[in-house]
Amino acid sequence: MTETVTPGMATMPQRPARRLPRLPASLLAALYLGLCTLPLALSLMTDVSPHDPLERLAAGLGMVGLAAMAVQFVTSGRFEVVSGRLGIDKIMAFHKLAAWWILLAIVLHPLAYVAPTWLEDTNLGTERLVAYLTQPHYRSGVVAWAALILLVLSSALRNRLPWRYEVWRATHLVLGTVATVGGLHHAMSTGRFAARGPLEIYWFLIAATILAVLAILYGYRWLNLHRRPWRLRSVTRRADRLWELDIQPADNTPPLDYHAGQFVWMTEGGRRFPLFDHPFSIADSPTRPGLSLIIKEVGDFTRGIGNLQPGTPIGIDGPYGEFALEAHPGEAVLLVAGGVGIAPIIGMLRDLIARRDKRPIRLAYAVGTPSNFACLEEIAAAHAALDLKVLLISEDSPPGFDGAVGRLDQARLKDLLDGIEPRSCVALMCGPGGMVSAVSDTLLELGLPMKNVVYERFDYAGGASSRQDRRRSLAFGGVAALLATALSLYYFGS
């Protein structure tokens, strides 16, 4: 461990930042609905023998569920073309919610097939279901069915399982692949609509796309982690269990074009494989060579982050995310950090300093206890370069602490924004879910437009939701309702 000059203060000539790839949310929703319902349309082009409407619904549930399961491979936050405009918060929320309606469709798929028999003869219906679950002909479908159930339940219970994060990720990948590949084999080997014709071609294209996605994620990106290595220059203690890593590109590794506030997936040493990487916000300005990450000791990987030695090879994959001022312009800027959420916020502050930004900048930084404050000297020095007003607030008040104590409530935020027109101000905040949700709603009450309140959480465990979260959930629910409508039309179609 070494002490080093504070990153972000020395600057180099500005280079053009990488443009954020963006597909509008409306277009992404339309593409999602199109991909998931296309099998229904294609099946109508196939001449098959008549069957009970409930069996038709069962087939539709299986087809829509399988297509949606395949789309999950690109809604994991690793493809910027998908998550570029939505941001990691929204895309991960959609990924988690979609898993539940996929599970519902796939679980109901065999049950709907036997429902007509059950309605006529319960014993015969049970025998038919047992046959579906035990006959070799249906084995790949049963394996996919069980893998999906385990996948969704293990994800929902991840924080309660005694697994290392990396073990869970590997299990998640294996179960997801087994569920999808097994489902595709089942659809093409036993599905009456996929025996021939356009639907069979569709499933082959889906299978090829999944193979390409896996090759990109775990082949091409693995290769890049080794072809374009980075090196750890120094590790600096910034607060209690909070460390800053100064990482520089090795020879022949191109610089990273990013926007302050974005994040990268990072891994180190001999573990430079995408399955072992972890997401960390960039705490730096792109005007400085290399990049800095501020990381807190909270898990298996981060527990030893302060012991990394200078010279350690580092793998960097990114940048990702739309948590950046370039994506959210405003005439004034409010930056809000909670705990380790200071990482992307200090990166933005460093970038604003480096560019000598003339806008009013307001910073609210909240921690549980004063020993968790990081970069205070740097924040104090920023007043010389920016029109800056800072609020430091701690939940605890140990002896000797003379700062604000309590929560970041409406009165404090209103005072911090005094003299600033709320409708022209953009707020970017990062922190724990409960704090982010509460502050988001408070800023809306103070007059900031919802589109100007932008946040990222460093946990996705659920809990309190903001008005913005609830509006987003309604939009996601609308997508699910449209899928249900398509299935209803398919059920009553003939």
BAZA-413471 format. One record per residue (C-alpha): x, y, z; residue number from 1; residue in three letters. Coordinates in Angstrom, 3 decimals. Example, Ala and Ser with C-alpha at 12.3 -4.5 7.8 and 13.67 -1.06 7.14 Angstrom:
REC         px         py         pz   num   residu
REC     12.300     -4.500      7.800     1      Ala
REC     13.670     -1.060      7.140     2      Ser
This chain:
REC         px         py         pz   num   residu
REC      0.000      0.000      0.000     1      Met
REC      1.329      3.426     -0.903     2      Thr
REC      0.187      6.983     -0.574     3      Glu
REC     -0.110      8.879     -3.810     4      Thr
REC     -0.960     12.283     -5.211     5      Val
REC     -4.733     12.800     -5.255     6      Thr
REC     -6.025     11.609     -8.636     7      Pro
REC     -8.103     13.920    -10.767     8      Gly
REC     -6.219     17.136    -10.047     9      Met
REC     -3.462     16.826    -12.627    10      Ala
REC     -4.944     17.113    -16.115    11      Thr
REC     -4.036     16.364    -19.694    12      Met
REC     -5.473     17.833    -22.910    13      Pro
REC     -9.107     16.881    -23.229    14      Gln
REC     -9.908     14.033    -25.615    15      Arg
REC    -13.409     13.455    -26.959    16      Pro
REC    -15.363     11.203    -24.628    17      Ala
REC    -16.962      8.044    -25.957    18      Arg
REC    -20.569      8.572    -27.035    19      Arg
REC    -23.070      6.600    -25.032    20      Leu
REC    -24.849      4.087    -27.291    21      Pro
REC    -28.551      4.583    -26.824    22      Arg
REC    -31.651      2.754    -27.963    23      Leu
REC    -34.780      4.565    -26.711    24      Pro
REC    -36.807      2.747    -24.071    25      Ala
REC    -39.844      2.714    -26.374    26      Ser
REC    -37.867      1.017    -29.137    27      Leu
REC    -36.405     -1.514    -26.691    28      Leu
REC    -39.918     -2.327    -25.445    29      Ala
REC    -41.153     -2.766    -29.016    30      Ala
REC    -38.209     -5.031    -29.873    31      Leu
REC    -38.795     -7.078    -26.725    32      Tyr
REC    -42.478     -7.549    -27.487    33      Leu
REC    -41.696     -8.361    -31.103    34      Gly
REC    -39.099    -11.008    -30.268    35      Leu
REC    -41.305    -12.629    -27.618    36      Cys
REC    -44.492    -12.729    -29.695    37      Thr
REC    -42.957    -13.522    -33.083    38      Leu
REC    -43.100    -17.295    -32.362    39      Pro
REC    -46.874    -16.987    -31.966    40      Leu
REC    -47.183    -15.340    -35.379    41      Ala
REC    -44.849    -17.852    -37.006    42      Leu
REC    -46.754    -20.778    -35.537    43      Ser
REC    -49.895    -19.581    -37.299    44      Leu
REC    -48.080    -20.148    -40.585    45      Met
REC    -47.646    -23.842    -39.761    46      Thr
REC    -50.345    -26.323    -40.720    47      Asp
REC    -50.930    -28.593    -37.717    48      Val
REC    -53.798    -30.800    -36.593    49      Ser
REC    -56.536    -29.105    -34.528    50      Pro
REC    -56.228    -29.280    -30.773    51      His
REC    -57.934    -28.043    -27.607    52      Asp
REC    -57.730    -24.250    -27.016    53      Pro
REC    -56.025    -24.877    -23.640    54      Leu
REC    -53.366    -26.935    -25.400    55      Glu
REC    -52.969    -24.059    -27.840    56      Arg
REC    -52.496    -21.712    -24.867    57      Leu
REC    -49.953    -24.143    -23.398    58      Ala
REC    -47.943    -24.017    -26.606    59      Ala
REC    -48.137    -20.223    -26.625    60      Gly
REC    -46.934    -20.006    -23.016    61      Leu
REC    -43.956    -22.210    -23.844    62      Gly
REC    -43.020    -20.242    -26.953    63      Met
REC    -43.325    -16.800    -25.367    64      Val
REC    -41.518    -17.959    -22.199    65      Gly
REC    -38.670    -19.500    -24.173    66      Leu
REC    -38.193    -16.420    -26.361    67      Ala
REC    -38.227    -14.144    -23.299    68      Ala
REC    -35.746    -16.450    -21.570    69      Met
REC    -33.343    -16.034    -24.486    70      Ala
REC    -33.659    -12.221    -24.314    71      Val
REC    -32.503    -12.380    -20.672    72      Gln
REC    -28.977    -13.003    -21.962    73      Phe
REC    -28.783     -9.417    -23.246    74      Val
REC    -30.627     -7.674    -20.381    75      Thr
REC    -27.928     -8.353    -17.801    76      Ser
REC    -26.319     -4.918    -18.116    77      Gly
REC    -23.330     -6.114    -20.150    78      Arg
REC    -24.478     -4.775    -23.538    79      Phe
REC    -24.379     -0.999    -23.797    80      Glu
REC    -26.631     -0.934    -26.859    81      Val
REC    -29.415     -2.294    -24.612    82      Val
REC    -28.695     -0.530    -21.319    83      Ser
REC    -27.067      2.648    -22.668    84      Gly
REC    -30.114      4.862    -22.217    85      Arg
REC    -31.947      2.915    -19.506    86      Leu
REC    -29.001      2.711    -17.108    87      Gly
REC    -27.968     -0.196    -14.911    88      Ile
REC    -30.710      0.453    -12.327    89      Asp
REC    -33.563      0.149    -14.815    90      Lys
REC    -32.146     -2.680    -16.900    91      Ile
REC    -31.429     -4.807    -13.825    92      Met
REC    -34.904     -4.118    -12.443    93      Ala
REC    -36.407     -5.271    -15.740    94      Phe
REC    -34.154     -8.350    -15.823    95      His
REC    -35.342     -9.395    -12.354    96      Lys
REC    -39.018     -8.715    -12.993    97      Leu
REC    -39.012    -10.454    -16.381    98      Ala
REC    -37.582    -13.577    -14.737    99      Ala
REC    -40.785    -13.954    -12.724   100      Trp
REC    -43.190    -13.782    -15.663   101      Trp
REC    -40.937    -16.154    -17.610   102      Ile
REC    -41.071    -18.576    -14.681   103      Leu
REC    -44.857    -18.264    -14.537   104      Leu
REC    -45.215    -18.997    -18.266   105      Ala
REC    -42.865    -21.987    -18.208   106      Ile
REC    -44.377    -23.522    -15.065   107      Val
REC    -47.903    -23.182    -16.524   108      Leu
REC    -46.799    -24.595    -19.894   109      His
REC    -47.128    -28.343    -19.056   110      Pro
REC    -50.016    -27.738    -16.665   111      Leu
REC    -52.084    -26.098    -19.405   112      Ala
REC    -51.373    -29.043    -21.706   113      Tyr
REC    -52.935    -31.511    -19.271   114      Val
REC    -55.735    -29.170    -18.124   115      Ala
REC    -58.302    -30.443    -20.690   116      Pro
REC    -57.698    -34.028    -19.565   117      Thr
REC    -57.831    -32.990    -15.903   118      Trp
REC    -61.197    -31.333    -16.457   119      Leu
REC    -62.587    -34.582    -17.850   120      Glu
REC    -60.775    -37.090    -15.618   121      Asp
REC    -58.513    -36.030    -12.751   122      Thr
REC    -56.697    -39.373    -12.545   123      Asn
REC    -56.079    -39.506    -16.267   124      Leu
REC    -54.856    -35.900    -16.210   125      Gly
REC    -52.399    -36.749    -13.442   126      Thr
REC    -51.154    -39.770    -15.414   127      Glu
REC    -50.629    -37.543    -18.441   128      Arg
REC    -48.639    -34.991    -16.404   129      Leu
REC    -46.470    -37.750    -14.918   130      Val
REC    -45.845    -39.037    -18.424   131      Ala
REC    -44.729    -35.584    -19.556   132      Tyr
REC    -42.324    -35.360    -16.613   133      Leu
REC    -40.863    -38.868    -16.909   134      Thr
REC    -40.805    -39.984    -20.547   135      Gln
REC    -37.380    -39.689    -22.251   136      Pro
REC    -38.991    -37.863    -25.176   137      His
REC    -39.683    -34.850    -22.940   138      Tyr
REC    -36.515    -35.031    -20.823   139      Arg
REC    -34.823    -31.898    -22.190   140      Ser
REC    -37.955    -29.897    -21.456   141      Gly
REC    -38.150    -31.220    -17.908   142      Val
REC    -34.475    -30.385    -17.343   143      Val
REC    -35.068    -26.864    -18.654   144      Ala
REC    -38.172    -26.533    -16.450   145      Trp
REC    -36.275    -27.558    -13.303   146      Ala
REC    -33.225    -25.417    -14.164   147      Ala
REC    -35.370    -22.310    -14.587   148      Leu
REC    -37.111    -22.845    -11.249   149      Ile
REC    -33.735    -23.252     -9.507   150      Leu
REC    -32.345    -20.221    -11.347   151      Leu
REC    -35.098    -17.822    -10.323   152      Val
REC    -35.349    -19.063     -6.740   153      Leu
REC    -31.570    -19.004     -6.174   154      Ser
REC    -31.478    -15.439     -7.521   155      Ser
REC    -34.329    -14.330     -5.267   156      Ala
REC    -32.589    -15.901     -2.252   157      Leu
REC    -29.027    -14.910     -3.184   158      Arg
REC    -28.423    -12.754     -0.124   159      Asn
REC    -29.541    -15.614      2.129   160      Arg
REC    -27.516    -18.356      0.504   161      Leu
REC    -24.076    -19.168      1.978   162      Pro
REC    -22.438    -18.831     -1.440   163      Trp
REC    -19.608    -16.644     -2.606   164      Arg
REC    -20.765    -14.111     -5.156   165      Tyr
REC    -18.639    -15.728     -7.848   166      Glu
REC    -20.120    -19.174     -7.111   167      Val
REC    -23.595    -17.705     -7.458   168      Trp
REC    -22.659    -16.049    -10.762   169      Arg
REC    -21.289    -19.320    -12.150   170      Ala
REC    -24.404    -21.165    -11.003   171      Thr
REC    -26.587    -18.446    -12.534   172      His
REC    -24.802    -18.782    -15.884   173      Leu
REC    -24.940    -22.587    -15.922   174      Val
REC    -28.613    -22.768    -14.926   175      Leu
REC    -29.568    -20.063    -17.420   176      Gly
REC    -27.744    -21.806    -20.241   177      Thr
REC    -29.185    -25.219    -19.347   178      Val
REC    -32.706    -23.816    -19.120   179      Ala
REC    -32.490    -22.056    -22.477   180      Thr
REC    -30.655    -24.774    -24.415   181      Val
REC    -32.902    -27.451    -22.938   182      Gly
REC    -35.955    -25.382    -23.814   183      Gly
REC    -34.792    -24.880    -27.399   184      Leu
REC    -34.121    -28.615    -27.811   185      His
REC    -37.543    -29.397    -26.351   186      His
REC    -39.273    -26.904    -28.661   187      Ala
REC    -37.569    -28.239    -31.795   188      Met
REC    -37.855    -31.933    -30.928   189      Ser
REC    -41.382    -32.141    -29.452   190      Thr
REC    -43.171    -28.908    -30.328   191      Gly
REC    -45.720    -29.533    -33.066   192      Arg
REC    -45.286    -26.025    -34.487   193      Phe
REC    -41.486    -26.221    -34.680   194      Ala
REC    -41.215    -29.543    -36.460   195      Ala
REC    -40.701    -27.677    -39.722   196      Arg
REC    -41.151    -24.284    -41.295   197      Gly
REC    -40.409    -20.709    -40.184   198      Pro
REC    -40.671    -21.345    -36.434   199      Leu
REC    -37.919    -23.940    -36.594   200      Glu
REC    -35.721    -21.394    -38.364   201      Ile
REC    -36.556    -18.841    -35.649   202      Tyr
REC    -35.417    -21.189    -32.865   203      Trp
REC    -32.191    -21.942    -34.742   204      Phe
REC    -31.542    -18.201    -35.049   205      Leu
REC    -32.228    -17.751    -31.317   206      Ile
REC    -29.775    -20.569    -30.525   207      Ala
REC    -27.111    -19.017    -32.775   208      Ala
REC    -27.625    -15.616    -31.122   209      Thr
REC    -27.184    -17.085    -27.643   210      Ile
REC    -23.972    -18.797    -28.736   211      Leu
REC    -22.734    -15.465    -30.126   212      Ala
REC    -23.608    -13.667    -26.868   213      Val
REC    -21.746    -16.265    -24.782   214      Leu
REC    -18.780    -16.092    -27.166   215      Ala
REC    -18.646    -12.302    -26.788   216      Ile
REC    -19.065    -12.330    -23.002   217      Leu
REC    -16.727    -15.179    -22.135   218      Tyr
REC    -14.509    -15.459    -25.207   219      Gly
REC    -13.886    -12.105    -26.840   220      Tyr
REC    -13.966    -10.192    -23.545   221      Arg
REC    -11.713    -12.725    -21.849   222      Trp
REC     -9.264    -12.259    -24.717   223      Leu
REC     -9.390     -8.481    -24.335   224      Asn
REC     -8.695     -8.710    -20.599   225      Leu
REC     -5.374    -10.365    -21.464   226      His
REC     -4.560     -8.577    -24.709   227      Arg
REC     -5.151     -5.154    -23.162   228      Arg
REC     -4.049     -5.414    -19.544   229      Pro
REC     -3.928     -2.608    -17.023   230      Trp
REC     -1.599     -2.247    -14.036   231      Arg
REC     -2.265     -1.160    -10.493   232      Leu
REC     -0.104      1.874     -9.759   233      Arg
REC     -1.127      2.445     -6.145   234      Ser
REC     -3.693      1.778     -3.429   235      Val
REC     -4.663      4.642     -1.119   236      Thr
REC     -6.803      4.467      2.010   237      Arg
REC     -9.534      7.107      1.747   238      Arg
REC    -11.688      6.273      4.788   239      Ala
REC    -12.561      3.398      7.075   240      Asp
REC    -12.434      0.265      4.851   241      Arg
REC    -12.531      2.504      1.769   242      Leu
REC     -9.692      2.331     -0.760   243      Trp
REC     -8.831      4.136     -3.965   244      Glu
REC     -7.079      2.241     -6.736   245      Leu
REC     -5.046      4.164     -9.293   246      Asp
REC     -4.987      1.962    -12.404   247      Ile
REC     -2.968      2.708    -15.534   248      Gln
REC     -2.991      1.068    -18.975   249      Pro
REC     -0.045     -1.200    -19.727   250      Ala
REC      2.048     -0.749    -22.854   251      Asp
REC     -0.039     -1.063    -26.035   252      Asn
REC     -3.296     -0.835    -24.045   253      Thr
REC     -5.400      2.036    -25.413   254      Pro
REC     -6.791      4.627    -22.983   255      Pro
REC    -10.360      4.211    -21.821   256      Leu
REC    -12.786      6.715    -23.334   257      Asp
REC    -15.488      7.198    -20.745   258      Tyr
REC    -17.724      9.766    -19.101   259      His
REC    -17.207     10.585    -15.434   260      Ala
REC    -19.741      8.583    -13.415   261      Gly
REC    -19.777      5.488    -15.610   262      Gln
REC    -18.607      2.120    -14.282   263      Phe
REC    -16.357     -0.738    -15.351   264      Val
REC    -16.134     -4.448    -14.602   265      Trp
REC    -12.806     -5.086    -12.910   266      Met
REC    -10.837     -8.201    -12.038   267      Thr
REC     -7.223     -8.735    -11.074   268      Glu
REC     -4.175    -10.973    -11.280   269      Gly
REC     -4.631    -14.496    -12.580   270      Gly
REC     -8.406    -14.239    -12.196   271      Arg
REC     -8.869    -12.112    -15.301   272      Arg
REC    -11.925    -13.949    -16.586   273      Phe
REC    -15.371    -12.325    -17.010   274      Pro
REC    -16.955    -14.695    -14.507   275      Leu
REC    -14.743    -13.258    -11.741   276      Phe
REC    -15.154     -9.549    -12.444   277      Asp
REC    -17.062     -7.037    -10.332   278      His
REC    -18.698     -3.685    -11.189   279      Pro
REC    -17.129     -0.513     -9.764   280      Phe
REC    -17.855      3.133    -10.521   281      Ser
REC    -15.075      5.222    -12.024   282      Ile
REC    -13.976      7.858     -9.513   283      Ala
REC    -12.047      9.937    -11.990   284      Asp
REC    -12.081     12.431    -14.863   285      Ser
REC    -11.317     11.286    -18.423   286      Pro
REC     -8.941     14.263    -18.671   287      Thr
REC     -6.487     12.350    -16.451   288      Arg
REC     -4.497      9.366    -17.780   289      Pro
REC     -5.695      6.018    -16.485   290      Gly
REC     -8.592      5.730    -14.064   291      Leu
REC     -9.360      5.501    -10.359   292      Ser
REC    -11.802      3.227     -8.559   293      Leu
REC    -13.010      3.807     -4.995   294      Ile
REC    -13.955      0.475     -3.433   295      Ile
REC    -15.321     -0.458     -0.029   296      Lys
REC    -14.561     -3.705      1.785   297      Glu
REC    -17.984     -5.335      1.887   298      Val
REC    -17.703     -8.792      0.313   299      Gly
REC    -15.510    -11.750     -0.548   300      Asp
REC    -13.618     -9.996     -3.326   301      Phe
REC    -13.385     -6.512     -1.821   302      Thr
REC    -12.270     -7.727      1.616   303      Arg
REC     -8.674     -7.913      0.420   304      Gly
REC     -8.711     -4.903     -1.898   305      Ile
REC     -6.396     -2.871      0.349   306      Gly
REC     -3.735     -5.604      0.178   307      Asn
REC     -3.326     -5.510     -3.602   308      Leu
REC      0.257     -4.760     -4.571   309      Gln
REC      1.371     -2.118     -7.073   310      Pro
REC      2.087     -3.757    -10.408   311      Gly
REC     -0.770     -6.258    -10.102   312      Thr
REC     -2.314     -6.950    -13.537   313      Pro
REC     -5.844     -5.576    -13.720   314      Ile
REC     -8.589     -6.493    -16.154   315      Gly
REC    -10.910     -3.652    -17.160   316      Ile
REC    -14.093     -4.130    -19.207   317      Asp
REC    -16.102     -1.050    -19.968   318      Gly
REC    -17.190      1.631    -19.664   319      Pro
REC    -20.887      1.036    -19.017   320      Tyr
REC    -23.884      3.017    -17.844   321      Gly
REC    -25.576      6.341    -18.477   322      Glu
REC    -24.899      7.831    -15.036   323      Phe
REC    -23.075     10.833    -16.452   324      Ala
REC    -23.588     14.574    -16.761   325      Leu
REC    -23.178     14.364    -20.539   326      Glu
REC    -26.331     12.253    -20.716   327      Ala
REC    -28.303     14.577    -18.385   328      His
REC    -27.610     18.268    -19.067   329      Pro
REC    -28.778     20.996    -16.714   330      Gly
REC    -28.062     24.632    -15.915   331      Glu
REC    -27.151     23.668    -12.334   332      Ala
REC    -25.899     20.392    -10.878   333      Val
REC    -26.746     18.672     -7.595   334      Leu
REC    -24.513     15.735     -6.682   335      Leu
REC    -25.701     13.436     -3.884   336      Val
REC    -23.559     10.656     -2.397   337      Ala
REC    -24.357      8.137      0.303   338      Gly
REC    -21.472      6.123      1.751   339      Gly
REC    -19.446      4.407     -0.958   340      Val
REC    -21.740      6.127     -3.455   341      Gly
REC    -19.112      8.880     -3.305   342      Ile
REC    -17.144      6.944     -5.964   343      Ala
REC    -18.961      8.143     -9.125   344      Pro
REC    -19.833     11.475     -7.463   345      Ile
REC    -16.204     12.357     -6.716   346      Ile
REC    -15.421     11.309    -10.283   347      Gly
REC    -17.921     13.862    -11.574   348      Met
REC    -16.592     16.504     -9.188   349      Leu
REC    -13.036     15.853    -10.385   350      Arg
REC    -14.198     16.169    -13.976   351      Asp
REC    -16.056     19.422    -13.281   352      Leu
REC    -12.880     20.802    -11.670   353      Ile
REC    -10.682     19.679    -14.551   354      Ala
REC    -13.002     21.362    -17.054   355      Arg
REC    -13.478     24.501    -14.889   356      Arg
REC    -17.248     24.164    -15.153   357      Asp
REC    -19.017     27.489    -14.552   358      Lys
REC    -22.422     26.168    -13.459   359      Arg
REC    -23.586     26.235     -9.831   360      Pro
REC    -22.564     22.904     -8.303   361      Ile
REC    -24.103     21.586     -5.080   362      Arg
REC    -22.836     18.515     -3.249   363      Leu
REC    -24.606     16.585     -0.478   364      Ala
REC    -22.526     13.805      1.070   365      Tyr
REC    -24.129     11.587      3.730   366      Ala
REC    -22.479      8.822      5.772   367      Val
REC    -23.322      6.687      8.778   368      Gly
REC    -20.418      7.944     10.859   369      Thr
REC    -17.748     10.629     10.230   370      Pro
REC    -14.976      8.047      9.852   371      Ser
REC    -16.663      7.058      6.553   372      Asn
REC    -16.110     10.454      4.930   373      Phe
REC    -13.643     10.251      2.044   374      Ala
REC    -11.733     12.869      0.038   375      Cys
REC    -12.721     15.755      2.332   376      Leu
REC     -9.559     17.754      1.633   377      Glu
REC    -10.148     17.411     -2.079   378      Glu
REC    -13.782     18.492     -1.719   379      Ile
REC    -12.720     21.523      0.315   380      Ala
REC    -10.132     22.486     -2.302   381      Ala
REC    -12.760     22.305     -5.061   382      Ala
REC    -14.257     25.607     -3.891   383      His
REC    -11.318     27.379     -5.532   384      Ala
REC    -12.290     26.093     -8.999   385      Ala
REC    -16.092     25.791     -8.838   386      Leu
REC    -19.209     27.655     -7.759   387      Asp
REC    -19.620     24.975     -5.093   388      Leu
REC    -21.700     24.588     -1.960   389      Lys
REC    -21.264     21.440      0.145   390      Val
REC    -23.375     19.733      2.787   391      Leu
REC    -21.656     17.011      4.829   392      Leu
REC    -24.010     15.046      7.045   393      Ile
REC    -23.547     12.078      9.350   394      Ser
REC    -26.156      9.918     11.056   395      Glu
REC    -23.928      9.597     14.142   396      Asp
REC    -22.353     12.423     16.129   397      Ser
REC    -19.190     11.213     17.920   398      Pro
REC    -17.181     13.594     20.103   399      Pro
REC    -15.354     16.197     18.065   400      Gly
REC    -17.676     16.115     15.038   401      Phe
REC    -19.179     19.553     14.399   402      Asp
REC    -20.923     18.868     11.077   403      Gly
REC    -24.609     18.301     10.323   404      Ala
REC    -26.200     15.292     12.007   405      Val
REC    -29.270     13.317     10.940   406      Gly
REC    -30.801     12.576      7.558   407      Arg
REC    -30.763     14.347      4.231   408      Leu
REC    -34.283     15.716      4.602   409      Asp
REC    -36.307     18.259      2.683   410      Gln
REC    -35.258     21.266      4.792   411      Ala
REC    -31.557     20.551      4.265   412      Arg
REC    -31.956     19.931      0.536   413      Leu
REC    -34.035     23.086      0.136   414      Lys
REC    -31.344     25.117      1.886   415      Asp
REC    -28.625     23.538     -0.260   416      Leu
REC    -30.523     24.451     -3.443   417      Leu
REC    -31.297     27.992     -2.315   418      Asp
REC    -31.009     30.383     -5.270   419      Gly
REC    -31.210     27.621     -7.890   420      Ile
REC    -34.220     27.210    -10.176   421      Glu
REC    -35.324     23.592     -9.526   422      Pro
REC    -36.636     22.963    -13.054   423      Arg
REC    -33.259     23.774    -14.583   424      Ser
REC    -31.258     21.672    -12.095   425      Cys
REC    -30.134     18.106    -12.732   426      Val
REC    -29.515     15.822     -9.743   427      Ala
REC    -27.275     12.765     -9.896   428      Leu
REC    -27.026     10.559     -6.824   429      Met
REC    -25.561      7.252     -5.816   430      Cys
REC    -25.996      5.405     -2.540   431      Gly
REC    -27.983      2.749     -0.695   432      Pro
REC    -31.478      2.008     -1.970   433      Gly
REC    -33.424      3.472      0.947   434      Gly
REC    -31.588      6.774      0.881   435      Met
REC    -31.774      7.106     -2.891   436      Val
REC    -35.533      6.445     -2.917   437      Ser
REC    -36.242      8.975     -0.152   438      Ala
REC    -34.053     11.739     -1.607   439      Val
REC    -35.470     11.161     -5.091   440      Ser
REC    -39.026     11.752     -3.881   441      Asp
REC    -37.943     14.792     -1.852   442      Thr
REC    -36.322     16.395     -4.890   443      Leu
REC    -39.524     15.900     -6.868   444      Leu
REC    -41.409     17.669     -4.068   445      Glu
REC    -38.916     20.539     -4.317   446      Leu
REC    -39.773     20.991     -7.989   447      Gly
REC    -37.122     19.056     -9.917   448      Leu
REC    -38.587     17.311    -12.985   449      Pro
REC    -38.505     13.521    -12.753   450      Met
REC    -36.298     13.277    -15.853   451      Lys
REC    -33.720     15.441    -14.049   452      Asn
REC    -33.474     13.138    -11.013   453      Val
REC    -31.006     10.420    -11.951   454      Val
REC    -29.692      7.762     -9.622   455      Tyr
REC    -27.799      4.529     -9.284   456      Glu
REC    -27.927      2.235     -6.283   457      Arg
REC    -25.051      0.058     -5.179   458      Phe
REC    -27.497     -2.613     -4.045   459      Asp
REC    -30.479     -4.192     -5.800   460      Tyr
REC    -31.955     -5.973     -2.804   461      Ala
REC    -35.287     -4.196     -3.061   462      Gly
REC    -36.852     -2.429     -0.118   463      Gly
REC    -38.157      1.125     -0.346   464      Ala
REC    -39.183      2.326     -3.792   465      Ser
REC    -39.399      5.857     -5.105   466      Ser
REC    -42.102      7.446     -7.233   467      Arg
REC    -39.755      6.979    -10.149   468      Gln
REC    -39.407      3.271     -9.316   469      Asp
REC    -43.172      2.883     -9.174   470      Arg
REC    -43.648      4.613    -12.520   471      Arg
REC    -40.994      2.346    -14.000   472      Arg
REC    -42.718     -0.709    -12.528   473      Ser
REC    -45.980      0.379    -14.167   474      Leu
REC    -44.177      0.573    -17.508   475      Ala
REC    -42.744     -2.904    -17.013   476      Phe
REC    -46.178     -4.122    -15.983   477      Gly
REC    -47.508     -2.692    -19.245   478      Gly
REC    -45.037     -4.842    -21.176   479      Val
REC    -46.199     -7.922    -19.259   480      Ala
REC    -49.850     -6.982    -19.922   481      Ala
REC    -49.173     -6.725    -23.659   482      Leu
REC    -47.581    -10.179    -23.613   483      Leu
REC    -50.634    -11.504    -21.786   484      Ala
REC    -52.884     -9.828    -24.388   485      Thr
REC    -50.954    -11.479    -27.208   486      Ala
REC    -51.395    -14.862    -25.514   487      Leu
REC    -55.109    -14.209    -25.058   488      Ser
REC    -55.513    -13.400    -28.743   489      Leu
REC    -53.570    -16.523    -29.581   490      Tyr
REC    -55.820    -18.606    -27.295   491      Tyr
REC    -59.015    -17.303    -28.875   492      Phe
REC    -57.538    -17.257    -32.381   493      Gly
REC    -59.041    -20.526    -33.531   494      Ser
